[in-house]
Amino acid sequence: MPNCPECTAREKKKIQAKYEADVPEEDRSRDDLYKLFDEIDFPMKLDSATKHFICKRCGLYATREQVSDIKFKLNQREKTREDKQDDYLEWWQKSKKEKQEN
């Protein structure tokens, strides 16, 4: 059974905030943080009649594809200002011919 993506994302944010508050920056390790993330478990129940998964905690009702889409959206990183500046710089440095093709 898949884990509820919304409950898992909320719990990960809480754990990361607590980890960053409790552990000094020089002692932080991604491995330690990921071990804490591995303990998160919010299994969803399958409604066999409709082939939908239901989260008993938050009430999410979705198909397997919708659960996958939600996970993808939640795991996407938002573009920062630096990302946008890098994209613009990359575009600016292209030749005129390449720009006209796009």
Secondary structure, 3 states (H helix, E strand, C coil): CCECHHHHHHHHHHHHHHHHHHCCHHHCCHHHHHHHHHCCCCECEEECCCCEEECCCCCCEECHHHHHHHHHHHHCCCCCHHHHHHHHHHHHHCCHHHHHHC
